[in-house]
Amino acid sequence: MNFYYHKLSPYFGTYLLILSCFLILISIAGFIFPVKIFQKWEKWTENSFFRLHGVALIAGGFPLLNYRGSVSGTALFIVGLIVIFTAPFIIIFPELFRKALDATKDEFSDNDKKAIVYTDSIIRILVSALMIYVVLSEK
């Protein structure tokens, strides 16, 4: 594992820039089509492959652990820990996420759902900005 980590570490900066662009695109879609994005979340959690989302979070979160030392690098490290430690709950308990979205379907209005998607989009943009800052300040 350590051998592969050191072999791949020169590419972590490029990976983070690509990931940041992807997250920003998803966030823009969330600002333009918030209700449709919420419906996509509902469909995705009902999918039998939803557990793979947790696996992808683990694999995608490990490069975030490479950045420490500065305040922004430590913040990115903490984001990586949150992403990685969230993943096992998705893998083991996907039905909890399904139940949570089902509860919001009945209890929340469209404006509430929009607010949830807007909040998610803002958090994604902030994390993306942090990743871009950390990568560019490293060079």
Backbone as a printed PyTorch tensor [residue, N CA C, xyz], in Angstrom:
tensor([[[  0.8250,  -1.1880,   0.0000],
         [  0.0000,   0.0000,   0.0000],
         [  0.8670,   1.2490,   0.0000]],

        [[  1.8630,   1.2980,   0.8450],
         [  2.7260,   2.4560,   0.9360],
         [  3.4640,   2.6950,  -0.3840]],

        [[  3.8660,   1.6250,  -1.0520],
         [  4.5630,   1.7370,  -2.3390],
         [  3.6700,   2.4360,  -3.3700]],

        [[  2.4180,   1.9940,  -3.4740],
         [  1.4960,   2.5860,  -4.4370],
         [  1.1640,   4.0320,  -4.0830]],

        [[  1.0540,   4.3040,  -2.7930],
         [  0.7530,   5.6560,  -2.3400],
         [  1.8350,   6.6260,  -2.7930]],

        [[  3.0970,   6.2450,  -2.6280],
         [  4.1970,   7.1210,  -3.0330],
         [  4.3110,   7.2080,  -4.5510]],

        [[  3.9540,   6.1530,  -5.2510],
         [  3.9680,   6.1940,  -6.7190],
         [  2.8900,   7.1280,  -7.2590]],

        [[  1.7380,   7.1440,  -6.5980],
         [  0.6160,   7.9500,  -7.0750],
         [  0.6030,   9.3770,  -6.5370]],

        [[  1.3340,   9.6490,  -5.4760],
         [  1.2670,  10.9670,  -4.8350],
         [  1.6110,  12.1400,  -5.7550]],

        [[  2.4850,  12.0100,  -6.7670],
         [  2.6970,  13.1660,  -7.6510],
         [  1.4520,  13.5610,  -8.4450]],

        [[  0.5020,  12.6600,  -8.5760],
         [ -0.7040,  12.9340,  -9.3550],
         [ -1.8640,  13.4370,  -8.5050]],

        [[ -1.6800,  13.5340,  -7.1860],
         [ -2.7690,  13.9520,  -6.3080],
         [ -3.2240,  15.3770,  -6.6190]],

        [[ -2.3050,  16.2710,  -6.9250],
         [ -2.6700,  17.6490,  -7.2390],
         [ -3.5650,  17.7170,  -8.4720]],

        [[ -3.2090,  16.9780,  -9.5030],
         [ -4.0270,  16.9400, -10.7150],
         [ -5.3900,  16.3400, -10.4150]],

        [[ -5.3920,  15.2820,  -9.6270],
         [ -6.6570,  14.6510,  -9.2360],
         [ -7.5490,  15.6510,  -8.5060]],

        [[ -6.9810,  16.4210,  -7.5820],
         [ -7.7830,  17.3730,  -6.8220],
         [ -8.3220,  18.4860,  -7.7120]],

        [[ -7.5430,  18.9290,  -8.6880],
         [ -8.0390,  19.9560,  -9.5990],
         [ -9.1950,  19.4270, -10.4530]],

        [[ -9.0720,  18.2030, -10.9390],
         [-10.1530,  17.5970, -11.7230],
         [-11.3860,  17.3790, -10.8420]],

        [[-11.1730,  16.8770,  -9.6280],
         [-12.2860,  16.6710,  -8.6950],
         [-12.9690,  17.9930,  -8.3700]],

        [[-12.1930,  19.0400,  -8.1850],
         [-12.7590,  20.3570,  -7.8860],
         [-13.6330,  20.8490,  -9.0270]],

        [[-13.1580,  20.6990, -10.2400],
         [-13.9570,  21.1150, -11.4060],
         [-15.2540,  20.3210, -11.4800]],

        [[-15.1800,  19.0190, -11.2320],
         [-16.3750,  18.1650, -11.2400],
         [-17.3610,  18.6070, -10.1680]],

        [[-16.8800,  18.8750,  -8.9640],
         [-17.7630,  19.3070,  -7.8710],
         [-18.3900,  20.6620,  -8.1660]],

        [[-17.6290,  21.5470,  -8.7870],
         [-18.1760,  22.8570,  -9.1390],
         [-19.2630,  22.7100, -10.1960]],

        [[-19.0590,  21.8290, -11.1700],
         [-20.0980,  21.5920, -12.1800],
         [-21.3770,  21.0350, -11.5490]],

        [[-21.2240,  20.1000, -10.6220],
         [-22.3920,  19.5570,  -9.9190],
         [-23.0880,  20.6670,  -9.1280]],

        [[-22.3110,  21.5440,  -8.5190],
         [-22.8810,  22.6420,  -7.7350],
         [-23.6360,  23.6220,  -8.6220]],

        [[-23.0910,  23.9190,  -9.7860],
         [-23.7880,  24.8140, -10.7170],
         [-25.1120,  24.1930, -11.1380]],

        [[-25.1040,  22.8890, -11.4280],
         [-26.3520,  22.1970, -11.7610],
         [-27.3330,  22.2720, -10.5910]],

        [[-26.8180,  22.2020,  -9.3680],
         [-27.6740,  22.3130,  -8.1890],
         [-28.3080,  23.6870,  -8.0540]],

        [[-27.5840,  24.7270,  -8.4470],
         [-28.1560,  26.0750,  -8.4060],
         [-29.1770,  26.2970,  -9.5190]],

        [[-28.9780,  25.6680, -10.6590],
         [-29.8800,  25.8680, -11.7970],
         [-31.1260,  24.9960, -11.6860]],

        [[-30.9490,  23.7220, -11.2960],
         [-32.0590,  22.7580, -11.2330],
         [-32.1370,  22.1080,  -9.8480]],

        [[-32.4450,  22.8670,  -8.7980],
         [-32.3900,  22.2740,  -7.4480],
         [-33.3920,  21.1430,  -7.2100]],

        [[-34.6080,  21.2700,  -7.7140],
         [-35.6080,  20.2290,  -7.4680],
         [-35.2400,  18.9560,  -8.2300]],

        [[-34.7600,  19.0950,  -9.4580],
         [-34.3560,  17.9120, -10.2300],
         [-33.1600,  17.2200,  -9.5840]],

        [[-32.2290,  17.9870,  -9.0540],
         [-31.0690,  17.3960,  -8.3690],
         [-31.5430,  16.6210,  -7.1480]],

        [[-32.4840,  17.1730,  -6.4030],
         [-33.0060,  16.4610,  -5.2360],
         [-33.6730,  15.1590,  -5.6630]],

        [[-34.4080,  15.1900,  -6.7770],
         [-35.0290,  13.9670,  -7.2930],
         [-33.9680,  12.9520,  -7.7060]],

        [[-32.8590,  13.4210,  -8.2660],
         [-31.7520,  12.5130,  -8.6250],
         [-31.1650,  11.8710,  -7.3760]],

        [[-31.0400,  12.6470,  -6.2920],
         [-30.5640,  12.0780,  -5.0300],
         [-31.4820,  10.9440,  -4.5920]],

        [[-32.8030,  11.1950,  -4.6650],
         [-33.7650,  10.1690,  -4.2470],
         [-33.6210,   8.9090,  -5.0860]],

        [[-33.5000,   9.0700,  -6.3900],
         [-33.3520,   7.9080,  -7.2730],
         [-32.0410,   7.1770,  -6.9940]],

        [[-30.9780,   7.9380,  -6.7420],
         [-29.6730,   7.3170,  -6.5080],
         [-29.6710,   6.5070,  -5.2170]],

        [[-30.2860,   7.0210,  -4.1720],
         [-30.3050,   6.2680,  -2.9110],
         [-31.1570,   5.0120,  -3.0090]],

        [[-32.1180,   4.9990,  -3.9230],
         [-32.9510,   3.8090,  -4.1150],
         [-32.2670,   2.7720,  -5.0040]],

        [[-31.2140,   3.1600,  -5.6890],
         [-30.5080,   2.2630,  -6.5960],
         [-29.7420,   1.2050,  -5.8040]],

        [[-29.6610,   0.0130,  -6.3650],
         [-28.9430,  -1.0710,  -5.6770],
         [-27.4280,  -0.8380,  -5.6600]],

        [[-26.9370,   0.0400,  -6.5190],
         [-25.5070,   0.3350,  -6.5550],
         [-25.1240,   1.4930,  -5.6350]],

        [[-26.0410,   1.9490,  -4.7940],
         [-25.7600,   3.0770,  -3.8990],
         [-24.5900,   2.7820,  -2.9610]],

        [[-24.4020,   1.5280,  -2.6090],
         [-23.2640,   1.1700,  -1.7390],
         [-21.9190,   1.5060,  -2.3920]],

        [[-21.8780,   1.4660,  -3.7170],
         [-20.6360,   1.8250,  -4.4140],
         [-20.2670,   3.2850,  -4.1910]],

        [[-21.2500,   4.0940,  -3.8520],
         [-20.9850,   5.4980,  -3.5220],
         [-20.0300,   5.5720,  -2.3230]],

        [[-20.2530,   4.7050,  -1.3440],
         [-19.3700,   4.6590,  -0.1850],
         [-17.9610,   4.2200,  -0.5510]],

        [[-17.8620,   3.2420,  -1.4250],
         [-16.5460,   2.7760,  -1.8830],
         [-15.8260,   3.8960,  -2.6290]],

        [[-16.5700,   4.6240,  -3.4670],
         [-15.9750,   5.7430,  -4.2050],
         [-15.5200,   6.8510,  -3.2610]],

        [[-16.2730,   7.0810,  -2.1860],
         [-15.8610,   8.0900,  -1.2090],
         [-14.5510,   7.7010,  -0.5250]],

        [[-14.4030,   6.4390,  -0.2160],
         [-13.1580,   5.9920,   0.4190],
         [-11.9890,   6.1610,  -0.5490]],

        [[-12.1600,   5.6610,  -1.7630],
         [-11.0710,   5.7480,  -2.7470],
         [-10.7640,   7.1990,  -3.1060]],

        [[-11.7900,   8.0040,  -3.2420],
         [-11.5780,   9.3970,  -3.6120],
         [-11.1040,  10.2680,  -2.4640]],

        [[-11.3480,   9.8440,  -1.2410],
         [-10.9650,  10.6510,  -0.0860],
         [ -9.5260,  10.4770,   0.3650]],

        [[ -8.9130,   9.3510,   0.0230],
         [ -7.5370,   9.1200,   0.4820],
         [ -6.5310,  10.1640,  -0.0220]],

        [[ -6.6050,  10.6230,  -1.2640],
         [ -5.6500,  11.6640,  -1.6720],
         [ -5.7770,  12.9630,  -0.8850]],

        [[ -6.9300,  13.2070,  -0.2830],
         [ -7.0930,  14.4130,   0.5290],
         [ -6.2620,  14.3440,   1.8070]],

        [[ -5.9000,  13.1420,   2.2250],
         [ -5.1170,  12.9760,   3.4490],
         [ -3.6450,  13.2960,   3.2420]],

        [[ -3.2570,  13.5480,   2.0170],
         [ -1.8580,  13.8180,   1.6910],
         [ -1.4380,  15.2330,   2.0620]],

        [[ -2.3750,  16.1080,   2.3110],
         [ -2.0780,  17.5200,   2.5180],
         [ -2.1890,  17.8840,   3.9820]],

        [[ -1.0370,  18.1850,   4.5800],
         [ -0.9680,  18.6310,   5.9720],
         [  0.1550,  19.6400,   6.0830]],

        [[  0.2380,  20.2890,   7.1770],
         [  1.3440,  21.2130,   7.4040],
         [  0.8840,  22.6480,   7.5050]],

        [[  0.1340,  23.1110,   6.5400],
         [ -0.4030,  24.4690,   6.5990],
         [ -1.8310,  24.4040,   7.1540]],

        [[ -2.3810,  25.5620,   7.4450],
         [ -3.7470,  25.6040,   7.9700],
         [ -4.7290,  25.0950,   6.9150]],

        [[ -4.5590,  25.5390,   5.6720],
         [ -5.4650,  25.0910,   4.6150],
         [ -5.2650,  23.6010,   4.3110]],

        [[ -4.0330,  23.1280,   4.3800],
         [ -3.7690,  21.7050,   4.1790],
         [ -4.3910,  20.8610,   5.2760]],

        [[ -4.3300,  21.3590,   6.5060],
         [ -4.9520,  20.6470,   7.6230],
         [ -6.4710,  20.6320,   7.4640]],

        [[ -7.0470,  21.7410,   6.9860],
         [ -8.4950,  21.7840,   6.7420],
         [ -8.8760,  20.7570,   5.6740]],

        [[ -8.0620,  20.6450,   4.6250],
         [ -8.3320,  19.6580,   3.5830],
         [ -8.1740,  18.2390,   4.1260]],

        [[ -7.2070,  18.0300,   4.9950],
         [ -7.0210,  16.7400,   5.6550],
         [ -8.2730,  16.3730,   6.4510]],

        [[ -8.8390,  17.3360,   7.1630],
         [-10.0480,  17.0930,   7.9610],
         [-11.2310,  16.7600,   7.0500]],

        [[-11.3340,  17.4720,   5.9190],
         [-12.3910,  17.1570,   4.9510],
         [-12.2230,  15.7210,   4.4650]],

        [[-10.9840,  15.3190,   4.1960],
         [-10.7140,  13.9500,   3.7660],
         [-11.1360,  12.9310,   4.8150]],

        [[-10.8610,  13.2270,   6.0670],
         [-11.2830,  12.3190,   7.1430],
         [-12.8060,  12.2050,   7.2090]],

        [[-13.4850,  13.3310,   7.0720],
         [-14.9510,  13.3090,   7.1020],
         [-15.4880,  12.4690,   5.9550]],

        [[-14.9230,  12.6520,   4.7660],
         [-15.3730,  11.8930,   3.5910],
         [-15.1390,  10.4000,   3.8010]],

        [[-13.9570,  10.0500,   4.2580],
         [-13.6160,   8.6360,   4.4320],
         [-14.4340,   7.9950,   5.5450]],

        [[-14.6640,   8.7110,   6.6440],
         [-15.4150,   8.1240,   7.7520],
         [-16.9250,   8.1210,   7.5140]],

        [[-17.4040,   8.8910,   6.5450],
         [-18.8180,   8.8460,   6.1750],
         [-19.1180,   7.6090,   5.3320]],

        [[-18.1670,   7.2000,   4.5420],
         [-18.3600,   6.1080,   3.5820],
         [-18.8120,   4.7890,   4.2090]],

        [[-18.2300,   4.3270,   5.3130],
         [-18.7010,   3.0500,   5.8710],
         [-20.1780,   3.0560,   6.2470]],

        [[-20.7050,   4.2200,   6.6570],
         [-22.1320,   4.2860,   6.9790],
         [-22.9820,   4.0980,   5.7310]],

        [[-22.5030,   4.6010,   4.5920],
         [-23.2270,   4.4070,   3.3410],
         [-23.1520,   2.9420,   2.9140]],

        [[-21.9990,   2.3300,   3.1170],
         [-21.8290,   0.9300,   2.7210],
         [-22.6480,  -0.0070,   3.6130]],

        [[-22.6180,   0.2330,   4.9150],
         [-23.2650,  -0.6740,   5.8620],
         [-24.7540,  -0.3620,   6.0350]],

        [[-25.1110,   0.9220,   6.0700],
         [-26.4950,   1.3250,   6.3550],
         [-27.1030,   2.1750,   5.2430]],

        [[-27.1620,   1.6950,   4.0170],
         [-27.7390,   2.5370,   2.9580],
         [-29.2250,   2.8280,   3.1670]],

        [[-29.9050,   1.9410,   3.8870],
         [-31.3410,   2.1500,   4.1020],
         [-31.6210,   3.3640,   4.9740]],

        [[-30.6700,   3.7540,   5.8410],
         [-30.8680,   4.9600,   6.6570],
         [-30.9100,   6.2070,   5.7790]],

        [[-30.0700,   6.2510,   4.7580],
         [-30.0770,   7.3850,   3.8440],
         [-31.3610,   7.3940,   3.0270]],

        [[-31.8240,   6.2150,   2.6380],
         [-33.0900,   6.1150,   1.8950],
         [-34.2530,   6.6170,   2.7490]],

        [[-34.2880,   6.1950,   4.0100],
         [-35.3660,   6.6130,   4.9070],
         [-35.3270,   8.1190,   5.1410]],

        [[-34.1390,   8.6790,   5.2620],
         [-34.0260,  10.1230,   5.4910],
         [-34.5780,  10.9030,   4.2990]],

        [[-34.2370,  10.4730,   3.0940],
         [-34.7600,  11.1740,   1.9280],
         [-36.2560,  10.9260,   1.7450]],

        [[-36.7230,   9.7410,   2.1000],
         [-38.1650,   9.4730,   2.0270],
         [-38.9360,  10.3690,   2.9950]],

        [[-38.3640,  10.5850,   4.1690],
         [-39.0200,  11.4580,   5.1480],
         [-39.0780,  12.8950,   4.6390]],

        [[-38.0330,  13.3490,   3.9750],
         [-38.0380,  14.7140,   3.4520],
         [-39.0080,  14.8700,   2.2930]],

        [[-39.2350,  13.7860,   1.5750],
         [-40.1510,  13.8400,   0.4310],
         [-41.5450,  14.2750,   0.8750]],

        [[-41.9950,  13.7770,   2.0180],
         [-43.3420,  14.0630,   2.4970],
         [-43.4150,  15.3160,   3.3670]],

        [[-42.3730,  15.5580,   4.1390],
         [-42.4260,  16.6260,   5.1300],
         [-41.9630,  17.9840,   4.6030]],

        [[-41.0720,  18.0110,   3.6210],
         [-40.4970,  19.2700,   3.1580],
         [-41.2050,  19.7680,   1.9030]],

        [[-41.3250,  21.0710,   1.8220],
         [-41.8710,  21.6870,   0.6120],
         [-40.7630,  21.7860,  -0.4390]],

        [[-41.1280,  22.2080,  -1.6360],
         [-40.1160,  22.3780,  -2.6840],
         [-39.0870,  23.4340,  -2.2940]],

        [[-39.5150,  24.4700,  -1.5870],
         [-38.5600,  25.5010,  -1.1450],
         [-37.5610,  24.9330,  -0.1410]],

        [[-38.0260,  24.0450,   0.7350],
         [-37.1190,  23.4070,   1.6930],
         [-36.1110,  22.5160,   0.9720]],

        [[-36.5920,  21.7720,  -0.0280],
         [-35.6940,  20.9170,  -0.8080],
         [-34.6700,  21.7550,  -1.5640]],

        [[-35.1250,  22.8860,  -2.0990],
         [-34.1950,  23.7950,  -2.7840],
         [-33.1320,  24.3010,  -1.8150]],

        [[-33.5450,  24.6350,  -0.5980],
         [-32.5920,  25.1230,   0.4000],
         [-31.5410,  24.0690,   0.7290]],

        [[-31.9670,  22.8040,   0.8010],
         [-31.0250,  21.7200,   1.0740],
         [-30.0190,  21.5960,  -0.0660]],

        [[-30.5030,  21.6390,  -1.3000],
         [-29.6100,  21.5200,  -2.4530],
         [-28.6920,  22.7320,  -2.5400]],

        [[-29.2130,  23.9320,  -2.2670],
         [-28.3650,  25.1350,  -2.2890],
         [-27.2620,  25.0450,  -1.2400]],

        [[-27.6250,  24.5670,  -0.0470],
         [-26.6190,  24.4150,   1.0130],
         [-25.5470,  23.4140,   0.6060]],

        [[-25.9670,  22.3010,   0.0370],
         [-25.0150,  21.2960,  -0.4400],
         [-24.1070,  21.8840,  -1.5180]],

        [[-24.6830,  22.6410,  -2.4240],
         [-23.8980,  23.2350,  -3.5050],
         [-22.8770,  24.2400,  -2.9710]],

        [[-23.2780,  25.0250,  -1.9950],
         [-22.3510,  26.0040,  -1.4020],
         [-21.2010,  25.2870,  -0.7020]],

        [[-21.5080,  24.2150,   0.0300],
         [-20.4550,  23.4570,   0.7090],
         [-19.5110,  22.8390,  -0.3090]],

        [[-20.0390,  22.2980,  -1.4020],
         [-19.1860,  21.7170,  -2.4470],
         [-18.2650,  22.7690,  -3.0570]],

        [[-18.7970,  23.9660,  -3.3090],
         [-17.9810,  25.0320,  -3.8950],
         [-16.8920,  25.4700,  -2.9220]],

        [[-17.2260,  25.5820,  -1.6500],
         [-16.2160,  25.9690,  -0.6560],
         [-15.1090,  24.9240,  -0.5360]],

        [[-15.4890,  23.6550,  -0.5250],
         [-14.4840,  22.5860,  -0.4540],
         [-13.6460,  22.5770,  -1.7370]],

        [[-14.2810,  22.8060,  -2.8730],
         [-13.5450,  22.8620,  -4.1390],
         [-12.5540,  24.0190,  -4.1430]],

        [[-12.9920,  25.1650,  -3.6370],
         [-12.0900,  26.3220,  -3.5570],
         [-10.9070,  26.0110,  -2.6330]],

        [[-11.1720,  25.3300,  -1.5360],
         [-10.0950,  24.9340,  -0.6250],
         [ -9.1160,  24.0020,  -1.3250]],

        [[ -9.6250,  23.0200,  -2.0700],
         [ -8.7440,  22.0890,  -2.7790],
         [ -7.8960,  22.8220,  -3.8130]],

        [[ -8.5140,  23.7100,  -4.5680],
         [ -7.7720,  24.4710,  -5.5800],
         [ -6.7090,  25.3330,  -4.9160]],

        [[ -7.0680,  25.9960,  -3.8180],
         [ -6.1000,  26.8450,  -3.1140],
         [ -4.9070,  26.0210,  -2.6040]],

        [[ -5.2020,  24.8780,  -2.0010],
         [ -4.1340,  24.0510,  -1.4350],
         [ -3.1930,  23.5560,  -2.5540]],

        [[ -3.7710,  23.0960,  -3.6560],
         [ -2.9460,  22.5760,  -4.7470],
         [ -2.1060,  23.6800,  -5.3690]],

        [[ -2.7090,  24.8230,  -5.6200],
         [ -1.9640,  25.9140,  -6.2650],
         [ -0.9430,  26.5590,  -5.3410]],

        [[ -1.2180,  26.5830,  -4.0450],
         [ -0.2480,  27.1660,  -3.1180],
         [  0.9130,  26.2230,  -2.8580]],

        [[  0.7390,  24.9370,  -3.1770],
         [  1.8030,  23.9640,  -2.9740],
         [  2.8900,  24.1040,  -4.0350]],

        [[  2.5040,  24.5540,  -5.2290],
         [  3.4500,  24.6180,  -6.3410],
         [  4.3280,  25.8320,  -6.2980]]])
